[in-house]
Amino acid sequence: MKFVIVTPRQDSGGPLVLHALCKELEELGHEAQVFYAPRYDFAGHEVRYWLDMPVFLLYDFFCMALVRLLPVPRVKNAPALRMYAYPQIKGCRRRLWPFADKETVVVYPEVVSGNPLRAKRVVRWFLYFHPFSGRDDVFKKEDLFFSYQDTYNDPAWNPVCRTFKIQRYDLDLYKQTNFAERTGTCYIIRKGKDRPDLPKELDGIVVDDLPEPEKVKVFNQCKYCVSYDMYTAYMQIAALCGCIPVAVPEPGRKKEDYGSEYKDRYGVAFGTDEAEIEYAVRTRGLAVEKYRRMNREARESVRRFAQECQSYFFGDAEGK
């Protein structure tokens, strides 16, 4: 089958998952590409295909060219350009043209409204709570809906709660390279940016907007990684790099309030209690094994996803 995965550039967990899907589909023998499409135009309105897409593509090309000319520090300090500094994920081919033929399955994440590529076969993948609650003009009932996990599902669109979860990590990148003594603390803010207990000043680097290789470099330098985002996988990635991640619970919440989220959060301390720090250090090796297992499971998960798409859109289940 042919797939186009519509995604923002790879500057956060959602885009990384979308790129992982593209890579797995390619390795399973399907034809897959990523297409970088905007959610909003430059005036803050939802993208209108024929009017806004050509402007976006020109802007996108301009930004890529500019990043090649500017010094790296200038790019890192420019929010509009920072995402263009991220290296292309190996194994993901990029689609340049904003259209799809009738045989192509287009996968949209939850932040994309409408059907910018005018695809005949559309998959909607809710990687988080979608922002269009109460509107009936952003998706179509005949689209194929998946939710990354039950929590993010919208029963109005996906009443059967069809789920598809893929967790694949580049363990050649996310690994410990510094085995010497460490000092200092880095921070993860991400979805915790609106927390009332977030300090106004931090005594270490915030890794949120760093390209992946630089995140890994910081994780390998620091002894601790303090996270105000209670759900980010980057805590366990920090553990893979030999750092001690510390999840800071939201005010008034205890470990059991997060349900099963922290059941197998190997290598991560819940708060700064000495027993939790000891647990994080002791279970770091289990985190490595867990991620190796998740990579194996990702392949089978994507295989089942392709089979569901084959059955839903083409009437049989002979997907690879």
N, C-alpha and C positions, 0 to 999 in steps of 0.2 A: 504494500500500500504506500501511498504518498501522504506525508504529513507536513504541515507548516505550523510551527509553534510560535504564537505571537507572545512577545515578552518585552518588558523593559530591559535595559542593559543590565549586566550582571553586577549590581551593586548592593544586593541584599539577598536574604534567604529565598524569597519567592522566585526571582529570576534564576538563581542557582538551581532550583528544583526543575524549572522549565527547561533549562539547558541540559540538565541531567536526563530528562525525558528524551530530548532530541538525540543525545549521544547513545542512549540505550536502544532507541528505535533503529538508529543506523547500524549498531552492532548486531541487532537481530535480523538485519537484511532488508529493512524498509528504507524508503527514500524520505529523509527528514531534513528540514531546514528551520532555522529560527528567523523570525522577522521582527525587527525593532519598530514598534508602532507606539505612538503617543496615546495617552488617555485623554488629554485635553489639548486644545490648541493654545497658542501663545497669549490669547486673551482670557484664558481660563474657562473656555466653553468646551463642551464635548466635541470631539473631532467629527467634522463633516467630511466624508470620504473624498469627493471630487474637488472640493474647494481647499481643504486644509492639508490633505495628504501630500500633494506636490510641494507645498511650502515646507512641510516637515522634512521631506526627503532632501530638499536642498539645504535646509538648516543642518540636518544630520551630517551631510557630506562636508559642509563648511566646518562644523565642529571637529570632525575627524581630521581634516586637513590642518586645522589650527593647532590641535594637540600635538601633531608631529613637529610643528614649528616652535612652539613655546617651550621654555625650560620646565622641567618636571615640577619644581616648587610652585610655579605660577599656576599650573594646571590643578595641583592639589588644593590650592587656595581659592579656586573658582568653582562655586557650587554647580554652575551650569555646565562646566566642562569636566568635572571630576570623574563622572561615570565613564567618560570616553578614554580615560587613562587605564581602565581595567583591561588586562590582556584578554584576547579572545579565547574562549575555552576550547581546548583541542578536541577535535572530533565533531564540532558543531559547524555545519556550513550555514552561511548567511544567505537569506533570500533578499534580493534587492527590489523586486517588482511587487507593488501592492495589489496583487490580484491572485486568485486561485482558480484552477480549472475545476470542472464538475466532479472529477475523480479524486480530488485532494481533500483530505480531512484537515480542517483548521482547528487548532486548539487555542482557546482564549482563556486567560486567567480572569478572575472575578472583577478586576478593575476596568475591564474593557466593556463598554456598552455597545449595543448594536453589532454590526457585522462589517467592520472596515474593509475586509478583503473580499466582500461579496461572495463568500463561500456558499456552496450548496450543502455541504456536510460540515456541521459545526459541533464541536465539543466545548462545553463550559466547565472549567475546573475551578472550584471554589477553594483557593489556597488559604483564604482568610474570610472573615465576614464581608460579604459584598456590600458596596455602598449604595445600592439602588433599591433598598427595601421599600415596598409599597408601590413601585412603578411596574407597569406591565408592558412598557415599550422598549426595554433594553435587551431582553432575551426573547426567544421563541420557544413555544412548547415542544416543537419538533426537534430542538437541539438535544444533544445527548449530554446529560449533566452528571458530574462527579463532584464529590466533596473530598478534600484532603483528609479530613477526619469529621466525625459526627458533629463536633462542636460548631464547625463552620457551615453546616448545611442549612439551606433554606427549603423547608418542606413544601412551600408554594411552588417551587420549580423542580425540586428533586424529592418527591414524596416517598420514593422507595429508599431514599438515603443511600444511593449508589456511591461507594467510596473508592478512591484510588490514591494510594500513598506510596511515594517512592523516596527513599533516603539513600542516596549514593554519594560517597565522599572520596575525593582524590587523596588516598592515603600516601601517595608519593609526595604530595604537597603538605598535607596536614600531619606532620610528624615531629618528634623531638629531635633536634640537632644540637642543642646545648645541654650538656650533662655536667657542666660546672656549677658552682654556687650562683644563686640568683638573688637579685634585690629588686625592690620597686613593685608598683602596682599599676596595672592598666585597667580600663573601665569599658563596659558595654552599657549603652543607654537605650538605643533603639526604641522599642515600644514603651519604654518607661519614661519617655521624655516629659510626660505630663504628671508624673507622680509628685505629690506634695512633699515627700521626704527627699526628693532629689537635691543633693547639695548644690549650692550656687557655684562653688569652686571645687575642682578636683585636683589632687596632687599627682596625677599621672595622665598619660595619653589616653584619649577616647578612640577606640579602634573602629567605630561604626562606619566611617566613610573611607577607610583605607582599602586599597586593592588587596585581594586575597594574599598575595605573597608578602605584603607588608604586615598584614594582620599576623601571619605566621611568624614573621621576624620578631614582632613585639611579644607575641605569646612565648617565644623562645628566650626572650630577654628577661621577662618579669617573673617574680615569684608568685604573685597573686593576680587574679583577674576578677574584679568585682562587677557583677552584673545587676542592673536595675530592670532588665527585661527578664521576666521569670520563665519565658518560654523559648528563648533563642537557643538554637543548636550550637551557637558559637561558644557556649560555656564548655560543652564537651569537646569541641575542637581545640579550645585552649588546653584542656586536659591532655589531649593527644600530643600536644606540643610540650608537655612537661610542666605546665603552669598549674596553679591551684585555683580553680574557679570557685567563687563564692557568690551564691545567689542571695540577694537581699530581699527578704519577703516584704510584701506591701504592708503598710501599717495595720495592725490588728489581725493579720492573717497568720495562721500556723501551717505547718507542713501538710497536715491532713486536709486542709482547706483546698489544696491543689489536686486532690484526688490521686489518680494513678500517675500523674505527670512526673513525680519524683520517685516512683517505685524502682525504676532501673536507671536512674540518672547517675551512672557510675562515674567516678572521678570528680564529682561536683559536691561542694559543701553547701548545705542549706543553712545560711547564717554563719556566724563566726565562732560558734561553740567549738571548743577544743575537740570534742568527739567527732564533730562534723568535718573538721579539717583533717583529722586522722583518717576518717572514712574516705575522703577525697583522694588522699595520697595512697591508701591501701588498695583502692579499687581502680586505680588508673589503668592497670593492665587489662582489667575486665572491659574498660571502655574501648580499648584497642580491639579486643576480640569482638565486642558488640558491633563495632563499625565494619569489621570484616564480614560478619554475618549479614549485616544490613545490606552491604553491597551485593552479596549473593542473592538475597531475597528481592532486591530491586529488579534484577533481571527477570525473575519469574513474575513479579508484579506488572512490569511493563508488557511482558508476553500476554498476560491475561487482559490487560488494557487493550492491546492491539486486537485480540480476539473479539472483545466486546464491540469495538469499533467496526470490525469486519462484519460481525453478525447484524449490528444495528443499521449500518449504512448500505451494506451490500447483500444482506440476506443469507449469509452463511457464516460459519465459524472456522474458516480455514486459515486464519491469520497465523503468522509464524510464531 
